[in-house]
């Protein structure tokens, strides 16, 4: 089986590639070819030989070239993030919309019965406030960012190309991915990971929002798991509604901190400094916080059961089992 | 005020142009320039001088050329219909998606504070079965046709370009438009108009579905009214959710026929011949039949109050007040 991962150099891309390289198989079939595509060279996984390609899917011919190698399963993660899509309107539409459309078109243009599985990473940014207490699976899509709009369009194209029989798609709407490894970034959502990652590394973290701020989280490991599970679903299980809101742990920032205290102790939790930031509070207030995710759960998607578990996954996967006490 | 109508040669385009030409004003401002664009020359309205342009918005440069004339209000109706978008995949995406995106991009590229109103004709084809008893305003968009997918994408682009301040958009999801004047066509939905129009013209009409088949209808006059009313709404009334499901008369085919009997008599209604067609029944079963349209009603959009009224509008507007008894 030939598996292609686009956006393979990104954080979730790397987690997915590690998982695929460890499993060495997908849906019970051996992975005998793994192509990693990104605009910068993706890291070679430890345990398998992969083909590393650098290309921008929004450039003419780039999608055709990689699709000519006829991957059986395509994990399409490539794209620019929310903040950049908002500050650079042209780039957001070029990369996130045209890049995705080019990929789907390249598949359609093969035209000899080639019909790969396409697992598309979407986002809860497809939703826009105001929200009900918990967002049902059949809630409308009214994004309040260009990134969210591009994800709605990607989902809609994926569903139509699937319905027409050109490919077999599933859209995975990721919740907040926590704990993100690496350095603090400027994303407004950065504190959700920062208040766990930084204290565990012995550093102080700033909390810009109130303790009752609520969000739904899943670990990077769970995100890779969503994508792998998405690849296993049969068209008859999915029906025509192929874009799915993923489950996660819904909790307040206060509950996140309590979990950190349970897992890592008072000294670690004491490294969080409360520094209210009106600007970030306003942005976060417009984000969805809770989802039913009924269909995804029924289809067998699973996330962590508690925020304690999310912290333990971070310690295991990104800190080699240890932290600064 | 300069008003541009794209798709001005189509049925709803003609009804809208007639209305604008009769009113000679929009939102209390005189229309001093009216541009009618379509791929074929639109008909010159009787009472005003209009500029007739033929262009395909999906062709390079076409949108830029018409937008360079800086219309204040743009009614964007241009597009190919559901059946054609399904049989010709390429043409559907080229005309309905690229044509719309080109128009929005041409507006954005002016870039000197130019910010026209854009009234976009969308469709209830954005929804896909299965449906609740009545579709609420916050129901998700899972189209089951390429046409519906293209309308979802058009709505999403319109909302994002509006949010970013490039234009001031409103999307008008039209219900079934009945009674369509003119010749019978091959559209699966053609019978909804055919069973009224043909008997009133003294001809026999075929009814391919059961009498309890339910649909929501508004007249072509009401459709033109939706668009004109859409142009009058201020951004602060609309908020970020600018795509609206329009109201209409929800009734069964049996109720349509009973209305025809009341309005035109038994002899006219007797010209309907029941000829069940499994193929058409199956298609129609996948279409939405009833909508809440709560927000649109609250925003002042109005349709007819009964199917009797819809028939009378047809007799007045398309049959000069008379019919074959």
Interface residues (C-beta under 8 A of the other chain):
Chain A: X89 X128 X137 X138 X139 X140 X141 X142 X143 X144 X146 X149 X152 X153 X156 X157 X159 X160 X163 X164 X240 X241
Chain B: X89 X128 X137 X138 X139 X140 X141 X142 X143 X144 X146 X149 X152 X153 X156 X157 X159 X160 X163 X164 X240 X241
